[in-house]
Amino acid sequence: MGYSFWIRLDSKNDVGRVMGFTGSILYEEYFLDILEQYEITELNLVTVEINGKTYPSSKLDSIFAKLEN
């Protein structure tokens, strides 16, 4: 078992309100499940923080590509 990553995701819902998710994940599959459950897409993603560091959403292109398949 590896170490968990703390993530913070802010995304806009269908009416434009910013919603947030904070949690820890161990595996990429968990991250994919969170994106799907909260209906987070590249288009509505506002901010991404992993272990307290901000990342551009473009760094997650490969993750979103997996959701589309």
MDTraj code that builds the backbone (N, CA, C; nanometers):
import mdtraj as md
import numpy as np

residues = "MET GLY TYR SER PHE TRP ILE ARG LEU ASP SER LYS ASN ASP VAL GLY ARG VAL MET GLY PHE THR GLY SER ILE LEU TYR GLU GLU TYR PHE LEU ASP ILE LEU GLU GLN TYR GLU ILE THR GLU LEU ASN LEU VAL THR VAL GLU ILE ASN GLY LYS THR TYR PRO SER SER LYS LEU ASP SER ILE PHE ALA LYS LEU GLU ASN".split()
xyz = np.array([
    [0.0847, -0.1181, 0.0000],
    [0.0000, 0.0000, 0.0000],
    [0.0887, 0.1238, 0.0000],
    [0.0543, 0.2191, -0.0852],
    [0.1323, 0.3411, -0.0953],
    [0.0813, 0.4487, -0.0011],
    [0.1361, 0.5650, -0.0170],
    [0.0933, 0.6795, 0.0629],
    [-0.0229, 0.7492, -0.0058],
    [-0.1093, 0.8063, 0.0745],
    [-0.2236, 0.8765, 0.0154],
    [-0.1837, 1.0181, -0.0260],
    [-0.2578, 1.0710, -0.1214],
    [-0.2428, 1.2079, -0.1688],
    [-0.3644, 1.2865, -0.1230],
    [-0.3414, 1.4061, -0.0694],
    [-0.4513, 1.4948, -0.0354],
    [-0.4838, 1.5794, -0.1567],
    [-0.6101, 1.5812, -0.1926],
    [-0.6510, 1.6584, -0.3096],
    [-0.7592, 1.7583, -0.2720],
    [-0.7606, 1.8668, -0.3421],
    [-0.8653, 1.9687, -0.3321],
    [-0.9049, 2.0039, -0.4741],
    [-1.0334, 1.9866, -0.5046],
    [-1.0861, 2.0174, -0.6370],
    [-1.1979, 2.1190, -0.6230],
    [-1.1917, 2.2248, -0.6997],
    [-1.3005, 2.3223, -0.7074],
    [-1.3529, 2.3201, -0.8496],
    [-1.4828, 2.3078, -0.8629],
    [-1.5442, 2.3045, -0.9956],
    [-1.6741, 2.3832, -0.9918],
    [-1.7185, 2.4259, -1.1095],
    [-1.8448, 2.4982, -1.1208],
    [-1.9558, 2.3996, -1.1537],
    [-2.0681, 2.4138, -1.0834],
    [-2.1812, 2.3277, -1.1149],
    [-2.2590, 2.3862, -1.2327],
    [-2.3730, 2.3272, -1.2630],
    [-2.4480, 2.3675, -1.3825],
    [-2.5069, 2.5090, -1.3756],
    [-2.5108, 2.5695, -1.2570],
    [-2.5583, 2.7072, -1.2458],
    [-2.4440, 2.8056, -1.2206],
    [-2.3213, 2.7573, -1.2271],
    [-2.2043, 2.8437, -1.2144],
    [-2.1508, 2.8617, -1.0740],
    [-2.2091, 2.7942, -0.9776],
    [-2.1614, 2.8037, -0.8391],
    [-2.0397, 2.7131, -0.8202],
    [-1.9377, 2.7644, -0.7530],
    [-1.8158, 2.6865, -0.7296],
    [-1.8394, 2.5915, -0.6128],
    [-1.8146, 2.4642, -0.6396],
    [-1.8294, 2.3583, -0.5401],
    [-1.6915, 2.2979, -0.5152],
    [-1.6656, 2.2514, -0.3942],
    [-1.5346, 2.1968, -0.3632],
    [-1.5397, 2.0545, -0.3112],
    [-1.4308, 1.9842, -0.3308],
    [-1.4115, 1.8502, -0.2755],
    [-1.2708, 1.8455, -0.2182],
    [-1.2590, 1.7980, -0.0956],
    [-1.1288, 1.7754, -0.0334],
    [-1.1280, 1.6335, 0.0207],
    [-1.0216, 1.5604, -0.0077],
    [-1.0117, 1.4243, 0.0421],
    [-0.8771, 1.3644, 0.0104],
    [-0.8582, 1.2418, 0.0555],
    [-0.7332, 1.1727, 0.0263],
    [-0.7623, 1.0540, -0.0639],
    [-0.6674, 1.0251, -0.1502],
    [-0.6810, 0.9120, -0.2416],
    [-0.5532, 0.8295, -0.2387],
    [-0.5692, 0.7013, -0.2616],
    [-0.4539, 0.6116, -0.2688],
    [-0.4206, 0.5723, -0.4115],
    [-0.5233, 0.5581, -0.4923],
    [-0.5046, 0.5067, -0.6278],
    [-0.5742, 0.5959, -0.7300],
    [-0.5269, 0.5879, -0.8516],
    [-0.5858, 0.6647, -0.9607],
    [-0.7332, 0.6308, -0.9792],
    [-0.7703, 0.5051, -0.9576],
    [-0.9097, 0.4639, -0.9732],
    [-1.0008, 0.5426, -0.8790],
    [-0.9535, 0.5700, -0.7566],
    [-1.0320, 0.6488, -0.6616],
    [-1.0532, 0.7896, -0.7159],
    [-0.9489, 0.8451, -0.7737],
    [-0.9564, 0.9796, -0.8300],
    [-1.0567, 0.9844, -0.9443],
    [-1.0536, 0.8850, -1.0312],
    [-1.1488, 0.8767, -1.1415],
    [-1.2917, 0.8663, -1.0895],
    [-1.3116, 0.7879, -0.9830],
    [-1.4444, 0.7739, -0.9240],
    [-1.4957, 0.9076, -0.8698],
    [-1.4081, 0.9841, -0.8061],
    [-1.4463, 1.1149, -0.7521],
    [-1.4872, 1.2089, -0.8646],
    [-1.4072, 1.2121, -0.9720],
    [-1.4400, 1.2989, -1.0851],
    [-1.5759, 1.2623, -1.1428],
    [-1.6004, 1.1345, -1.1557],
    [-1.7271, 1.0894, -1.2125],
    [-1.8437, 1.1163, -1.1174],
    [-1.8268, 1.0854, -0.9897],
    [-1.9335, 1.1033, -0.8921],
    [-1.9759, 1.2491, -0.8793],
    [-1.8792, 1.3398, -0.8800],
    [-1.9100, 1.4816, -0.8638],
    [-1.9260, 1.5539, -0.9982],
    [-1.9256, 1.4766, -1.1071],
    [-1.9445, 1.5287, -1.2429],
    [-1.8465, 1.6410, -1.2751],
    [-1.7199, 1.6179, -1.2410],
    [-1.6145, 1.7159, -1.2669],
    [-1.5524, 1.6849, -1.4025],
    [-1.5497, 1.7866, -1.4875],
    [-1.4905, 1.7737, -1.6202],
    [-1.3800, 1.8774, -1.6353],
    [-1.3065, 1.8663, -1.7442],
    [-1.2030, 1.9673, -1.7716],
    [-1.2639, 2.1065, -1.7853],
    [-1.3836, 2.1130, -1.8401],
    [-1.4472, 2.2421, -1.8653],
    [-1.4955, 2.3121, -1.7388],
    [-1.5386, 2.2353, -1.6384],
    [-1.5905, 2.3006, -1.5187],
    [-1.4918, 2.3002, -1.4009],
    [-1.3739, 2.2461, -1.4204],
    [-1.2727, 2.2432, -1.3154],
    [-1.2102, 2.3813, -1.2999],
    [-1.2073, 2.4318, -1.1782],
    [-1.1540, 2.5650, -1.1518],
    [-1.0124, 2.5553, -1.0955],
    [-0.9937, 2.4803, -0.9876],
    [-0.8608, 2.4646, -0.9277],
    [-0.8362, 2.3201, -0.8881],
    [-0.7082, 2.2836, -0.8901],
    [-0.6634, 2.1508, -0.8488],
    [-0.5448, 2.1693, -0.7547],
    [-0.5538, 2.1120, -0.6364],
    [-0.4406, 2.1104, -0.5444],
    [-0.4147, 1.9662, -0.5049],
    [-0.2880, 1.9279, -0.5124],
    [-0.2471, 1.7948, -0.4696],
    [-0.1358, 1.8132, -0.3681],
    [-0.1593, 1.7609, -0.2483],
    [-0.0664, 1.7772, -0.1361],
    [-0.0277, 1.9227, -0.1153],
    [-0.1262, 2.0116, -0.1287],
    [-0.1052, 2.1530, -0.1012],
    [-0.0440, 2.2338, -0.2140],
    [-0.0137, 2.1708, -0.3272],
    [0.0426, 2.2426, -0.4420],
    [-0.0627, 2.2571, -0.5504],
    [-0.0708, 2.3760, -0.6075],
    [-0.1668, 2.4021, -0.7139],
    [-0.1127, 2.3504, -0.8473],
    [-0.1994, 2.2828, -0.9217],
    [-0.1637, 2.2289, -1.0529],
    [-0.2604, 2.2844, -1.1564],
    [-0.2104, 2.3122, -1.2772],
    [-0.3033, 2.3517, -1.3835],
    [-0.3863, 2.2299, -1.4259],
    [-0.5112, 2.2524, -1.4613],
    [-0.5963, 2.1399, -1.5007],
    [-0.5421, 2.0686, -1.6241],
    [-0.4590, 2.1376, -1.7041],
    [-0.4011, 2.0738, -1.8229],
    [-0.3106, 1.9558, -1.7848],
    [-0.2589, 1.9545, -1.6630],
    [-0.1763, 1.8417, -1.6183],
    [-0.2598, 1.7164, -1.5989],
    [-0.3919, 1.7316, -1.5988],
    [-0.4809, 1.6177, -1.5791],
    [-0.5422, 1.5674, -1.7099],
    [-0.4883, 1.6100, -1.8235],
    [-0.5429, 1.5696, -1.9533],
    [-0.5537, 1.4180, -1.9663],
    [-0.4515, 1.3457, -1.9247],
    [-0.4531, 1.2000, -1.9390],
    [-0.5591, 1.1358, -1.8494],
    [-0.5838, 1.1958, -1.7328],
    [-0.6880, 1.1441, -1.6429],
    [-0.8254, 1.1613, -1.7071],
    [-0.8522, 1.2793, -1.7609],
    [-0.9816, 1.3037, -1.8239],
    [-0.9996, 1.2177, -1.9488],
    [-0.8914, 1.1893, -2.0189],
    [-0.8994, 1.1010, -2.1365],
    [-0.9454, 0.9614, -2.0933],
    [-0.9020, 0.9157, -1.9771],
    [-0.9443, 0.7839, -1.9273],
    [-1.0929, 0.7830, -1.8941],
    [-1.1458, 0.8948, -1.8460],
    [-1.2890, 0.9027, -1.8165],
    [-1.3737, 0.8941, -1.9421],
    [-1.3223, 0.9471, -2.0514],
    [-1.3970, 0.9466, -2.1772],
    [-1.4027, 0.8078, -2.2392],
    [-1.3094, 0.7229, -2.2057],
    [-1.3053, 0.5875, -2.2656],
    [-1.3864, 0.4888, -2.1893],
])
top = md.Topology()
chain = top.add_chain()
for i, resn in enumerate(residues, 1):
    res = top.add_residue(resn, chain, resSeq=i)
    for name in ("N", "CA", "C"):
        top.add_atom(name, md.element.get_by_symbol(name[0]), res)
traj = md.Trajectory(xyz[None], top)
